[in-house]
Amino acid sequence: MQSYQLKIKLNKKIKLQIGKLGEFLLKKGIYIYTGSAKKTLIQELKDIFVITKNFIGI
């Protein structure tokens, strides 16, 4: 298993639904997302970008 960190810069505030945790309001700023890849790291990153592009315009 591999781990990774993504640095994400938000230029405006967004609402983000995170599974069963619910909805969060993220303010403009820089965030670090840390995760672990059970699949290959490349596939894991592709999945994250597909999920998050709707929220942060990637």
GUBAMI-510363 format. One record per atom (N, C-alpha, C): residue number from 0; residue in one letter; chain; atom name; x negated, y negated, z negated. Coordinates in steps of 0.05 Angstrom, whole numbers. Example, Ala and Ser with C-alpha at 12.3 -4.5 7.8 and 13.67 -1.06 7.14 Angstrom:
<nodes>
> num  residuo  cadena  atomo  c1  c2  c3
> 0  A  A  N  -264  114  -156 $
> 0  A  A  CA  -246  90  -156 $
> 0  A  A  C  -264  66  -156 $
> 1  S  A  N  -257  45  -142 $
> 1  S  A  CA  -273  21  -143 $
> 1  S  A  C  -258  -1  -157 $
</nodes>
This chain:
<nodes>
> num  residuo  cadena  atomo  c1  c2  c3
> 0  M  A  N  -17  23  0 $
> 0  M  A  CA  0  0  0 $
> 0  M  A  C  -18  -25  0 $
> 1  Q  A  N  -10  -45  16 $
> 1  Q  A  CA  -25  -70  17 $
> 1  Q  A  C  -9  -93  5 $
> 2  S  A  N  -22  -113  -6 $
> 2  S  A  CA  -8  -136  -15 $
> 2  S  A  C  -17  -160  1 $
> 3  Y  A  N  -1  -181  0 $
> 3  Y  A  CA  -6  -205  17 $
> 3  Y  A  C  7  -229  3 $
> 4  Q  A  N  -2  -253  12 $
> 4  Q  A  CA  10  -278  3 $
> 4  Q  A  C  15  -295  28 $
> 5  L  A  N  38  -308  28 $
> 5  L  A  CA  44  -327  50 $
> 5  L  A  C  47  -354  37 $
> 6  K  A  N  34  -374  50 $
> 6  K  A  CA  37  -402  42 $
> 6  K  A  C  59  -414  60 $
> 7  I  A  N  80  -424  48 $
> 7  I  A  CA  103  -434  63 $
> 7  I  A  C  107  -463  55 $
> 8  K  A  N  107  -481  75 $
> 8  K  A  CA  112  -509  71 $
> 8  K  A  C  140  -516  80 $
> 9  L  A  N  156  -527  62 $
> 9  L  A  CA  183  -536  68 $
> 9  L  A  C  183  -566  72 $
> 10  N  A  N  193  -576  94 $
> 10  N  A  CA  193  -605  99 $
> 10  N  A  C  219  -618  89 $
> 11  K  A  N  238  -601  81 $
> 11  K  A  CA  263  -610  70 $
> 11  K  A  C  274  -589  51 $
> 12  K  A  N  293  -596  34 $
> 12  K  A  CA  304  -577  15 $
> 12  K  A  C  322  -558  31 $
> 13  I  A  N  324  -533  21 $
> 13  I  A  CA  341  -512  34 $
> 13  I  A  C  354  -496  12 $
> 14  K  A  N  377  -484  19 $
> 14  K  A  CA  390  -463  3 $
> 14  K  A  C  382  -437  14 $
> 15  L  A  N  375  -418  -4 $
> 15  L  A  CA  365  -392  4 $
> 15  L  A  C  379  -371  -12 $
> 16  Q  A  N  391  -351  1 $
> 16  Q  A  CA  404  -328  -12 $
> 16  Q  A  C  383  -307  -15 $
> 17  I  A  N  378  -298  -40 $
> 17  I  A  CA  357  -278  -45 $
> 17  I  A  C  371  -253  -58 $
> 18  G  A  N  379  -235  -40 $
> 18  G  A  CA  391  -210  -49 $
> 18  G  A  C  411  -213  -72 $
> 19  K  A  N  408  -196  -92 $
> 19  K  A  CA  427  -196  -115 $
> 19  K  A  C  420  -219  -134 $
> 20  L  A  N  398  -232  -131 $
> 20  L  A  CA  390  -255  -148 $
> 20  L  A  C  408  -279  -144 $
> 21  G  A  N  420  -281  -120 $
> 21  G  A  CA  438  -303  -115 $
> 21  G  A  C  425  -325  -98 $
> 22  E  A  N  438  -349  -99 $
> 22  E  A  CA  430  -371  -82 $
> 22  E  A  C  412  -390  -98 $
> 23  F  A  N  391  -399  -84 $
> 23  F  A  CA  372  -418  -97 $
> 23  F  A  C  369  -442  -79 $
> 24  L  A  N  365  -465  -92 $
> 24  L  A  CA  359  -490  -78 $
> 24  L  A  C  329  -495  -80 $
> 25  L  A  N  315  -494  -58 $
> 25  L  A  CA  286  -499  -58 $
> 25  L  A  C  281  -527  -49 $
> 26  K  A  N  266  -542  -64 $
> 26  K  A  CA  259  -570  -57 $
> 26  K  A  C  236  -571  -37 $
> 27  K  A  N  234  -593  -24 $
> 27  K  A  CA  211  -598  -6 $
> 27  K  A  C  185  -593  -21 $
> 28  G  A  N  167  -579  -8 $
> 28  G  A  CA  141  -574  -21 $
> 28  G  A  C  128  -549  -9 $
> 29  I  A  N  108  -539  -23 $
> 29  I  A  CA  93  -516  -15 $
> 29  I  A  C  98  -493  -34 $
> 30  Y  A  N  104  -470  -23 $
> 30  Y  A  CA  110  -446  -39 $
> 30  Y  A  C  91  -423  -30 $
> 31  I  A  N  85  -406  -49 $
> 31  I  A  CA  69  -382  -44 $
> 31  I  A  C  87  -358  -48 $
> 32  Y  A  N  90  -341  -27 $
> 32  Y  A  CA  106  -317  -29 $
> 32  Y  A  C  86  -294  -31 $
> 33  T  A  N  89  -277  -52 $
> 33  T  A  CA  71  -254  -55 $
> 33  T  A  C  88  -229  -52 $
> 34  G  A  N  78  -210  -37 $
> 34  G  A  CA  92  -185  -32 $
> 34  G  A  C  74  -162  -29 $
> 35  S  A  N  86  -139  -27 $
> 35  S  A  CA  70  -115  -22 $
> 35  S  A  C  83  -100  2 $
> 36  A  A  N  66  -90  19 $
> 36  A  A  CA  76  -77  44 $
> 36  A  A  C  76  -47  41 $
> 37  K  A  N  99  -35  42 $
> 37  K  A  CA  101  -6  42 $
> 37  K  A  C  97  5  71 $
> 38  K  A  N  105  -13  90 $
> 38  K  A  CA  100  -6  118 $
> 38  K  A  C  72  -17  125 $
> 39  T  A  N  66  -18  151 $
> 39  T  A  CA  41  -32  158 $
> 39  T  A  C  45  -61  152 $
> 40  L  A  N  23  -75  147 $
> 40  L  A  CA  25  -103  140 $
> 40  L  A  C  36  -119  164 $
> 41  I  A  N  29  -112  188 $
> 41  I  A  CA  40  -126  211 $
> 41  I  A  C  70  -124  213 $
> 42  Q  A  N  81  -100  209 $
> 42  Q  A  CA  110  -96  210 $
> 42  Q  A  C  124  -111  187 $
> 43  E  A  N  112  -111  163 $
> 43  E  A  CA  123  -125  140 $
> 43  E  A  C  125  -155  146 $
> 44  L  A  N  104  -166  157 $
> 44  L  A  CA  105  -195  164 $
> 44  L  A  C  125  -201  185 $
> 45  K  A  N  128  -184  205 $
> 45  K  A  CA  148  -188  226 $
> 45  K  A  C  176  -188  213 $
> 46  D  A  N  181  -170  195 $
> 46  D  A  CA  207  -169  182 $
> 46  D  A  C  213  -194  166 $
> 47  I  A  N  193  -204  152 $
> 47  I  A  CA  196  -229  136 $
> 47  I  A  C  202  -252  154 $
> 48  F  A  N  188  -255  176 $
> 48  F  A  CA  192  -278  193 $
> 48  F  A  C  220  -276  206 $
> 49  V  A  N  229  -253  213 $
> 49  V  A  CA  256  -250  224 $
> 49  V  A  C  277  -259  203 $
> 50  I  A  N  273  -251  178 $
> 50  I  A  CA  292  -258  157 $
> 50  I  A  C  291  -288  151 $
> 51  T  A  N  267  -300  149 $
> 51  T  A  CA  264  -327  140 $
> 51  T  A  C  267  -348  162 $
> 52  K  A  N  265  -341  187 $
> 52  K  A  CA  266  -361  208 $
> 52  K  A  C  293  -376  207 $
> 53  N  A  N  314  -363  198 $
> 53  N  A  CA  340  -376  196 $
> 53  N  A  C  340  -398  175 $
> 54  F  A  N  322  -396  155 $
> 54  F  A  CA  322  -414  133 $
> 54  F  A  C  302  -437  136 $
> 55  I  A  N  278  -431  147 $
> 55  I  A  CA  257  -451  147 $
> 55  I  A  C  247  -458  175 $
> 56  G  A  N  260  -448  195 $
> 56  G  A  CA  253  -456  222 $
> 56  G  A  C  227  -445  233 $
> 57  I  A  N  219  -422  224 $
> 57  I  A  CA  195  -410  235 $
> 57  I  A  C  200  -399  263 $
</nodes>
